[in-house]
């Protein structure tokens, strides 16, 4: 019996050693993906106009509080989040004092959800709308570190502290080259508010969104906080052509451009035999557009024959619409075969709402990736398992060895039992 226990212990030790061998590469893999913590600060307008009850039967302030609570619950663990207010503390009529009324409600850092929610619950619509000073202070709150930085500004009115123009403040922040993006959301905005918030977002490459319902506010703020956790990639500015023959040649990477309403933009990518082209495009409606629109991405030969297409339609519920395509070019037995120039055509069917400026064009983001095609063994990982192949093999080997040892142990114990 003692021998049986010792053998069983030996089997357990062997399995533990195998399991440790499987698990040991994990830290190295984690090291490869470690990134500086992204930082986000939510900047909320708490001026007196936030008392207005025109969002789903409730006040703008109530909608903002509900959205913040939902976003705080869903904030990714790796995101350092803070909250700053403007117009939350001074109730008087002195303009000079009112234009200094911005304060950090919750410091940027690891999130204590209960503490942050408690702070949000204390807010009540109060005073002025010092957007410019609040943006300056928020940029300081996010200073330091190498991760992505994002300000999400929620306001229902224009800045009341001119001549400190918030658009100029945003341009100054962008000019510093600190990689800070400002996204803006307008609560039931009028035309002047929309123009000012759009200008702020445009200055730093951010987005502007009209909000008229509580669900829209929660969804959009949540999307922007999640976006901060995405890997930081610096896009390259390019300018698409009006026809394939004049299109700029692109390699794998992320590109930005502007596309007029209803316009076509052309780009060109070389694809070798045995490679696969993967492309996606996003077009943002950074101003008010009519509902029912779409984006089309086509891969076309230089002679005009369509190879493959991707398309998407929208109804105006989001401020961006995206689509993509994949084109695997078959391998060739001809050693002299050359690369094929594939033309990518981007077309949008957005149309501006009445009185909306049509220039500059809509922001366009194009991702191009040329990889080895699926027929090559080296690229099998691209279709799902990736580096998990070694883990799968180790698990199979562990199961096989454990099965052999367990079977041998069972037979040995049965033989001992029969002899006794």
TORNU-415066 format. One record per residue (C-alpha): chain; x, z, y; residue in three letters. Coordinates in Angstrom, 3 decimals, decimal comma, padded with zeros to 6 digits. Layout:
BEGIN
ATOM unit       c1       c3       c2 code
ATOM    A        X        Z        Y  ala
...
END
This chain:
BEGIN
ATOM unit       c1       c3       c2 code
ATOM    A  000,000  000,000  000,000  unk
ATOM    A  002,879  000,847  002,354  unk
ATOM    A  004,464 -002,528  001,632  unk
ATOM    A  001,156 -004,200  002,459  unk
ATOM    A  000,963 -002,403  005,811  unk
ATOM    A  004,551 -003,344  006,638  unk
ATOM    A  003,892 -006,988  005,794  unk
ATOM    A  000,742 -007,010  007,898  unk
ATOM    A  002,710 -005,478  010,752  unk
ATOM    A  005,327 -008,180  010,385  unk
ATOM    A  002,665 -010,901  010,571  unk
ATOM    A  001,249 -009,335  013,729  unk
ATOM    A  004,716 -009,160  015,277  unk
ATOM    A  005,346 -012,824  014,457  unk
ATOM    A  002,025 -013,872  015,993  unk
ATOM    A  002,761 -011,758  019,058  unk
ATOM    A  006,149 -013,423  019,438  unk
ATOM    A  004,568 -016,868  019,150  unk
ATOM    A  001,926 -015,940  021,702  unk
ATOM    A  004,625 -014,666  024,066  unk
ATOM    A  006,496 -017,923  023,661  unk
ATOM    A  003,368 -019,836  024,601  unk
ATOM    A  002,623 -017,646  027,585  unk
ATOM    A  006,159 -017,426  028,945  unk
ATOM    A  006,192 -020,822  030,748  unk
ATOM    A  003,135 -019,796  032,805  unk
ATOM    A  005,053 -018,068  035,616  unk
ATOM    A  007,252 -021,139  036,075  unk
ATOM    A  004,144 -023,305  036,345  unk
ATOM    A  002,695 -020,909  038,861  unk
ATOM    A  005,880 -021,043  040,903  unk
ATOM    A  005,519 -024,814  041,161  unk
ATOM    A  002,103 -024,514  042,792  unk
ATOM    A  002,747 -021,504  045,061  unk
ATOM    A  001,879 -022,297  048,665  unk
ATOM    A  001,805 -020,364  051,896  unk
ATOM    A -001,552 -018,669  052,417  unk
ATOM    A -003,966 -020,774  054,499  unk
ATOM    A -005,434 -019,073  057,564  unk
ATOM    A -008,913 -019,511  059,058  unk
ATOM    A -010,501 -017,866  062,075  unk
ATOM    A -014,229 -018,133  062,678  unk
ATOM    A -014,925 -018,088  066,423  unk
ATOM    A -018,538 -017,206  067,191  unk
ATOM    A -020,404 -017,577  070,469  unk
ATOM    A -022,330 -014,312  071,073  unk
ATOM    A -023,525 -015,208  074,566  unk
ATOM    A -027,037 -014,426  075,772  unk
ATOM    A -028,407 -017,852  074,807  unk
ATOM    A -027,923 -016,974  071,134  unk
ATOM    A -031,191 -014,998  071,409  unk
ATOM    A -033,166 -018,270  071,386  unk
ATOM    A -035,528 -018,412  068,383  unk
ATOM    A -035,364 -022,065  067,409  unk
ATOM    A -033,607 -022,141  064,025  unk
ATOM    A -036,126 -022,017  061,189  unk
ATOM    A -038,308 -019,551  063,124  unk
ATOM    A -035,484 -017,095  063,752  unk
ATOM    A -032,852 -016,561  066,400  unk
ATOM    A -029,582 -018,466  066,540  unk
ATOM    A -027,768 -015,138  066,183  unk
ATOM    A -029,662 -014,295  062,982  unk
ATOM    A -028,792 -017,711  061,534  unk
ATOM    A -025,114 -017,196  062,383  unk
ATOM    A -025,056 -013,728  060,793  unk
ATOM    A -026,661 -015,021  057,610  unk
ATOM    A -024,206 -017,912  057,437  unk
ATOM    A -021,230 -015,603  057,960  unk
ATOM    A -022,368 -013,255  055,195  unk
ATOM    A -022,775 -016,124  052,745  unk
ATOM    A -019,406 -017,599  053,694  unk
ATOM    A -017,657 -014,236  053,380  unk
ATOM    A -019,026 -013,888  049,837  unk
ATOM    A -017,684 -017,332  048,881  unk
ATOM    A -014,314 -017,341  050,680  unk
ATOM    A -011,483 -018,222  048,240  unk
ATOM    A -009,156 -015,313  047,475  unk
ATOM    A -006,093 -017,192  048,724  unk
ATOM    A -007,552 -017,736  052,221  unk
ATOM    A -006,664 -015,273  054,980  unk
ATOM    A -009,733 -015,085  057,209  unk
ATOM    A -010,446 -013,554  060,589  unk
ATOM    A -013,371 -013,457  063,040  unk
ATOM    A -013,214 -013,706  066,840  unk
ATOM    A -016,132 -013,469  069,259  unk
ATOM    A -016,743 -014,783  072,747  unk
ATOM    A -019,312 -013,289  075,120  unk
ATOM    A -020,008 -010,298  072,852  unk
ATOM    A -019,152 -007,307  075,028  unk
ATOM    A -019,686 -007,800  078,777  unk
ATOM    A -023,298 -007,718  080,013  unk
ATOM    A -022,629 -007,930  083,765  unk
ATOM    A -022,682 -010,786  086,257  unk
ATOM    A -019,054 -010,786  087,372  unk
ATOM    A -017,751 -014,188  086,353  unk
ATOM    A -014,096 -013,191  086,353  unk
ATOM    A -014,745 -010,334  083,951  unk
ATOM    A -017,161 -012,352  081,825  unk
ATOM    A -014,587 -015,106  081,339  unk
ATOM    A -012,178 -012,606  079,758  unk
ATOM    A -014,779 -011,512  077,206  unk
ATOM    A -013,237 -012,562  073,913  unk
ATOM    A -012,153 -010,157  071,181  unk
ATOM    A -011,005 -010,214  067,586  unk
ATOM    A -013,812 -008,716  065,520  unk
ATOM    A -011,889 -008,853  062,214  unk
ATOM    A -008,116 -009,544  062,006  unk
ATOM    A -006,760 -012,595  060,164  unk
ATOM    A -005,514 -011,453  056,768  unk
ATOM    A -006,613 -010,636  053,213  unk
ATOM    A -010,393 -010,359  053,266  unk
ATOM    A -012,273 -007,098  052,796  unk
ATOM    A -015,754 -008,557  052,454  unk
ATOM    A -017,624 -005,280  053,010  unk
ATOM    A -015,655 -004,434  056,144  unk
ATOM    A -016,060 -007,940  057,565  unk
ATOM    A -019,831 -007,958  056,916  unk
ATOM    A -020,176 -004,543  058,573  unk
ATOM    A -018,416 -005,891  061,660  unk
ATOM    A -020,674 -008,966  061,803  unk
ATOM    A -023,799 -006,776  061,529  unk
ATOM    A -022,944 -005,063  064,841  unk
ATOM    A -023,117 -008,275  066,893  unk
ATOM    A -025,874 -008,822  069,450  unk
ATOM    A -026,241 -011,671  072,020  unk
ATOM    A -024,710 -010,434  075,252  unk
ATOM    A -022,848 -012,365  077,920  unk
ATOM    A -020,860 -015,400  079,004  unk
ATOM    A -019,429 -018,398  077,112  unk
ATOM    A -015,625 -018,369  077,578  unk
ATOM    A -014,771 -021,036  074,985  unk
ATOM    A -011,410 -021,980  076,510  unk
ATOM    A -010,023 -018,412  076,575  unk
ATOM    A -011,358 -017,800  073,054  unk
ATOM    A -009,542 -020,869  071,690  unk
ATOM    A -006,291 -019,795  073,361  unk
ATOM    A -006,576 -016,354  071,813  unk
ATOM    A -007,555 -017,725  068,393  unk
ATOM    A -004,475 -019,963  068,329  unk
ATOM    A -002,405 -016,827  068,892  unk
ATOM    A -004,265 -015,004  066,106  unk
ATOM    A -003,237 -017,751  063,655  unk
ATOM    A  000,382 -017,911  064,775  unk
ATOM    A  003,073 -017,642  062,087  unk
ATOM    A  003,354 -018,785  058,499  unk
ATOM    A  003,669 -022,214  056,935  unk
ATOM    A  000,163 -022,588  055,483  unk
ATOM    A -002,686 -024,613  056,944  unk
ATOM    A -004,446 -023,159  059,988  unk
ATOM    A -008,010 -023,830  061,034  unk
ATOM    A -010,340 -022,592  063,778  unk
ATOM    A -014,066 -022,975  063,157  unk
ATOM    A -015,933 -022,671  066,469  unk
ATOM    A -019,703 -022,079  066,429  unk
ATOM    A -021,420 -022,304  069,827  unk
ATOM    A -024,813 -023,148  071,292  unk
ATOM    A -023,726 -024,058  074,803  unk
ATOM    A -021,074 -025,324  077,170  unk
ATOM    A -018,162 -023,255  078,368  unk
ATOM    A -019,152 -021,267  081,471  unk
ATOM    A -015,596 -020,512  082,575  unk
ATOM    A -014,399 -023,748  084,182  unk
ATOM    A -011,949 -024,877  085,519  unk
ATOM    A -010,248 -023,794  082,251  unk
ATOM    A -011,502 -026,866  080,386  unk
ATOM    A -011,747 -026,130  076,625  unk
ATOM    A -010,953 -029,791  075,867  unk
ATOM    A -007,677 -029,416  077,735  unk
ATOM    A -007,000 -026,168  075,867  unk
ATOM    A -007,527 -028,004  072,557  unk
ATOM    A -005,202 -030,822  073,669  unk
ATOM    A -002,529 -028,288  074,614  unk
ATOM    A -002,853 -026,667  071,170  unk
ATOM    A -002,490 -030,083  069,506  unk
ATOM    A  000,519 -030,946  071,685  unk
ATOM    A  002,388 -027,881  070,413  unk
ATOM    A  002,561 -029,522  066,983  unk
ATOM    A  001,687 -026,339  065,111  unk
ATOM    A -000,642 -028,073  062,651  unk
ATOM    A -003,793 -026,258  063,778  unk
ATOM    A -007,173 -027,957  063,350  unk
ATOM    A -010,284 -027,020  065,322  unk
ATOM    A -013,683 -027,822  063,813  unk
ATOM    A -016,781 -027,287  065,955  unk
ATOM    A -020,448 -026,725  065,197  unk
ATOM    A -023,194 -027,005  067,807  unk
ATOM    A -026,334 -024,898  067,305  unk
ATOM    A -029,329 -026,923  068,499  unk
ATOM    A -027,058 -028,542  071,109  unk
ATOM    A -027,948 -030,543  074,185  unk
ATOM    A -025,984 -033,678  075,090  unk
ATOM    A -023,426 -031,879  077,303  unk
ATOM    A -022,704 -029,250  074,657  unk
ATOM    A -022,339 -031,938  072,003  unk
ATOM    A -019,903 -033,909  074,156  unk
ATOM    A -017,747 -030,875  074,893  unk
ATOM    A -017,611 -029,637  071,292  unk
ATOM    A -016,876 -033,172  070,044  unk
ATOM    A -014,031 -033,441  072,562  unk
ATOM    A -012,525 -030,149  071,329  unk
ATOM    A -012,651 -031,279  067,699  unk
ATOM    A -011,274 -034,759  068,434  unk
ATOM    A -008,245 -033,309  070,227  unk
ATOM    A -006,923 -031,669  067,033  unk
ATOM    A -008,248 -034,081  064,401  unk
ATOM    A -011,140 -031,802  063,507  unk
ATOM    A -014,821 -032,539  062,976  unk
ATOM    A -017,980 -031,844  064,963  unk
ATOM    A -021,365 -031,103  063,353  unk
ATOM    A -024,857 -030,723  064,810  unk
ATOM    A -026,704 -027,768  063,234  unk
ATOM    A -030,447 -027,198  063,429  unk
ATOM    A -031,135 -025,241  060,214  unk
ATOM    A -029,718 -022,085  058,625  unk
ATOM    A -028,835 -023,848  055,387  unk
ATOM    A -026,858 -026,513  057,270  unk
ATOM    A -024,862 -023,846  059,086  unk
ATOM    A -023,976 -021,913  055,912  unk
ATOM    A -023,055 -025,055  053,988  unk
ATOM    A -020,888 -026,534  056,714  unk
ATOM    A -018,940 -023,371  057,555  unk
ATOM    A -018,377 -022,820  053,827  unk
ATOM    A -017,045 -026,363  053,421  unk
ATOM    A -014,584 -025,901  056,272  unk
ATOM    A -013,274 -022,583  054,937  unk
ATOM    A -012,847 -024,133  051,480  unk
ATOM    A -011,055 -027,106  053,030  unk
ATOM    A -008,432 -024,765  054,455  unk
ATOM    A -007,389 -023,890  050,891  unk
ATOM    A -006,671 -027,532  050,026  unk
ATOM    A -002,994 -028,564  049,811  unk
ATOM    A -001,598 -029,619  053,170  unk
ATOM    A -000,944 -033,359  053,343  unk
ATOM    A  000,101 -035,037  056,563  unk
ATOM    A -001,735 -038,377  056,880  unk
ATOM    A  000,013 -041,469  058,219  unk
ATOM    A -001,659 -043,403  061,024  unk
ATOM    A -002,244 -047,069  060,237  unk
ATOM    A -004,318 -049,902  061,659  unk
ATOM    A -006,372 -052,056  059,321  unk
ATOM    A -006,773 -055,762  059,975  unk
ATOM    A -009,877 -057,898  060,389  unk
ATOM    A -008,969 -060,023  057,353  unk
ATOM    A -007,003 -059,721  054,132  unk
ATOM    A -004,214 -062,103  055,121  unk
ATOM    A -003,230 -059,924  058,094  unk
ATOM    A -003,681 -056,555  056,363  unk
ATOM    A -000,886 -053,946  056,527  unk
ATOM    A  000,914 -053,268  053,224  unk
ATOM    A  000,410 -049,680  052,061  unk
ATOM    A  002,145 -047,600  049,402  unk
ATOM    A  000,835 -044,449  047,694  unk
ATOM    A -000,153 -041,919  050,343  unk
ATOM    A -002,820 -040,670  052,753  unk
ATOM    A -003,689 -042,792  055,795  unk
ATOM    A -005,907 -042,441  058,861  unk
ATOM    A -007,521 -045,133  060,969  unk
ATOM    A -010,527 -045,734  063,231  unk
ATOM    A -013,353 -048,101  062,356  unk
ATOM    A -015,998 -049,353  064,761  unk
ATOM    A -019,678 -049,153  063,830  unk
ATOM    A -020,474 -051,806  061,206  unk
ATOM    A -016,872 -053,049  061,200  unk
ATOM    A -014,674 -054,186  058,273  unk
ATOM    A -011,082 -052,969  057,895  unk
ATOM    A -008,574 -054,550  055,492  unk
ATOM    A -005,479 -053,077  053,833  unk
ATOM    A -003,138 -054,442  051,149  unk
ATOM    A -001,526 -052,731  048,121  unk
ATOM    A  000,916 -054,202  045,562  unk
ATOM    A  000,103 -053,408  041,916  unk
ATOM    A  002,599 -054,172  039,137  unk
ATOM    A  001,473 -055,174  035,610  unk
ATOM    A  000,715 -051,994  033,654  unk
ATOM    A -000,048 -049,966  036,783  unk
ATOM    A -003,373 -048,593  038,000  unk
ATOM    A -004,581 -048,568  041,596  unk
ATOM    A -006,704 -045,584  042,587  unk
ATOM    A -008,168 -045,615  046,068  unk
ATOM    A -010,754 -043,574  047,959  unk
ATOM    A -012,062 -043,637  051,490  unk
ATOM    A -013,960 -041,191  053,706  unk
ATOM    A -015,634 -042,109  056,987  unk
ATOM    A -016,788 -039,298  059,283  unk
ATOM    A -019,705 -039,539  061,698  unk
ATOM    A -018,122 -037,435  064,420  unk
ATOM    A -021,043 -038,124  066,747  unk
ATOM    A -024,799 -038,457  066,362  unk
ATOM    A -025,747 -041,420  064,163  unk
ATOM    A -028,980 -042,795  062,820  unk
ATOM    A -029,958 -041,762  059,269  unk
ATOM    A -029,560 -044,035  056,237  unk
ATOM    A -025,997 -045,296  056,272  unk
ATOM    A -023,324 -046,153  053,756  unk
ATOM    A -019,680 -046,909  053,030  unk
ATOM    A -018,355 -049,712  050,802  unk
ATOM    A -014,816 -049,926  049,380  unk
ATOM    A -013,873 -053,182  047,624  unk
ATOM    A -010,722 -054,279  045,792  unk
ATOM    A -010,379 -058,035  046,252  unk
ATOM    A -007,800 -060,654  045,256  unk
ATOM    A -006,007 -062,559  047,990  unk
ATOM    A -008,248 -065,531  047,173  unk
ATOM    A -011,374 -063,461  047,833  unk
ATOM    A -012,544 -062,653  044,289  unk
ATOM    A -013,956 -059,154  043,994  unk
ATOM    A -012,233 -057,032  041,331  unk
ATOM    A -014,107 -053,736  041,600  unk
ATOM    A -016,073 -051,808  044,190  unk
ATOM    A -017,174 -048,297  045,075  unk
ATOM    A -020,063 -047,486  047,382  unk
ATOM    A -021,957 -044,468  048,665  unk
ATOM    A -025,039 -043,930  050,816  unk
ATOM    A -026,074 -041,047  053,056  unk
ATOM    A -029,058 -039,806  055,028  unk
ATOM    A -027,328 -037,886  057,814  unk
ATOM    A -027,275 -034,450  056,124  unk
ATOM    A -023,450 -034,346  056,084  unk
ATOM    A -020,860 -035,467  058,592  unk
ATOM    A -018,781 -037,461  056,103  unk
ATOM    A -019,401 -039,984  053,355  unk
ATOM    A -016,859 -040,966  050,692  unk
ATOM    A -016,389 -043,367  047,805  unk
ATOM    A -013,567 -044,573  045,565  unk
ATOM    A -012,457 -047,068  042,929  unk
ATOM    A -009,912 -047,590  040,118  unk
ATOM    A -008,267 -050,850  039,087  unk
ATOM    A -005,971 -050,867  036,013  unk
ATOM    A -003,858 -054,038  035,962  unk
ATOM    A -003,142 -055,042  032,334  unk
ATOM    A  000,433 -055,167  031,089  unk
ATOM    A  002,007 -058,588  030,730  unk
ATOM    A  004,226 -060,020  027,993  unk
ATOM    A  005,851 -062,172  030,640  unk
ATOM    A  009,011 -060,437  031,848  unk
ATOM    A  008,913 -062,483  035,025  unk
ATOM    A  005,405 -061,345  035,996  unk
ATOM    A  005,289 -060,091  039,571  unk
ATOM    A  003,162 -057,597  041,447  unk
ATOM    A -000,357 -058,547  042,484  unk
ATOM    A -001,360 -058,002  046,107  unk
ATOM    A -004,755 -056,304  046,048  unk
ATOM    A -006,753 -056,243  049,267  unk
ATOM    A -008,856 -053,156  050,030  unk
ATOM    A -011,868 -053,753  052,247  unk
ATOM    A -013,627 -050,831  053,933  unk
ATOM    A -017,065 -051,463  055,448  unk
ATOM    A -019,476 -048,959  056,996  unk
ATOM    A -023,145 -049,307  057,893  unk
ATOM    A -023,311 -046,474  060,430  unk
ATOM    A -025,266 -047,084  063,630  unk
ATOM    A -025,080 -044,895  066,755  unk
ATOM    A -028,058 -042,933  068,004  unk
ATOM    A -029,466 -043,848  071,387  unk
ATOM    A -027,071 -043,162  074,243  unk
ATOM    A -024,109 -042,332  071,975  unk
ATOM    A -020,698 -043,820  072,776  unk
ATOM    A -019,436 -046,346  070,254  unk
ATOM    A -015,748 -045,980  071,131  unk
ATOM    A -013,369 -044,900  069,813  unk
ATOM    A -014,244 -045,913  066,270  unk
ATOM    A -015,282 -043,511  063,531  unk
ATOM    A -012,449 -041,515  061,872  unk
ATOM    A -011,448 -043,066  058,550  unk
ATOM    A -009,251 -041,498  055,860  unk
ATOM    A -007,864 -043,700  053,080  unk
ATOM    A -006,077 -042,386  049,981  unk
ATOM    A -003,970 -044,808  047,935  unk
ATOM    A -002,338 -043,928  044,608  unk
ATOM    A -000,533 -046,412  042,355  unk
ATOM    A  000,372 -044,898  038,961  unk
ATOM    A  001,363 -046,032  035,475  unk
ATOM    A -001,678 -047,401  033,667  unk
ATOM    A -003,421 -045,518  030,834  unk
ATOM    A -001,879 -047,791  028,194  unk
ATOM    A  001,489 -046,091  028,729  unk
ATOM    A  002,110 -042,944  026,738  unk
ATOM    A  003,839 -041,318  029,695  unk
ATOM    A  000,592 -041,361  031,679  unk
ATOM    A -001,752 -039,931  029,046  unk
ATOM    A -001,576 -036,692  030,984  unk
ATOM    A -003,265 -038,346  033,953  unk
ATOM    A -006,545 -038,395  032,100  unk
ATOM    A -007,041 -034,680  031,756  unk
ATOM    A -004,565 -032,714  029,632  unk
ATOM    A -001,464 -033,104  031,791  unk
ATOM    A  001,135 -030,529  030,889  unk
ATOM    A -001,402 -028,905  028,580  unk
ATOM    A -000,134 -031,056  025,672  unk
ATOM    A  002,658 -028,618  024,897  unk
ATOM    A  000,191 -025,731  024,988  unk
ATOM    A -002,188 -027,519  022,626  unk
ATOM    A  000,673 -028,283  020,225  unk
ATOM    A  001,899 -024,674  020,311  unk
ATOM    A -001,603 -023,374  019,594  unk
ATOM    A -001,975 -025,737  016,630  unk
ATOM    A  001,424 -024,663  015,259  unk
ATOM    A  000,579 -020,994  015,734  unk
ATOM    A -002,722 -021,412  013,903  unk
ATOM    A -001,029 -023,277  011,052  unk
ATOM    A  001,687 -020,613  010,590  unk
ATOM    A -000,830 -017,772  010,865  unk
ATOM    A -003,048 -019,438  008,258  unk
ATOM    A -000,157 -019,817  005,800  unk
ATOM    A  000,970 -016,211  006,252  unk
ATOM    A -002,548 -014,829  005,966  unk
ATOM    A -003,239 -016,848  002,832  unk
ATOM    A  000,032 -015,717  001,222  unk
ATOM    A -000,696 -012,087  002,172  unk
ATOM    A -004,204 -012,262  000,685  unk
ATOM    A -002,918 -013,721 -002,584  unk
ATOM    A -000,183 -011,079 -002,778  unk
ATOM    A -002,643 -008,247 -002,208  unk
ATOM    A -004,967 -009,674 -004,875  unk
ATOM    A -002,081 -009,840 -007,367  unk
ATOM    A -001,106 -006,219 -006,612  unk
ATOM    A -004,724 -005,143 -007,058  unk
ATOM    A -004,957 -006,860 -010,488  unk
ATOM    A -001,728 -005,233 -011,734  unk
ATOM    A -003,062 -001,804 -010,724  unk
END
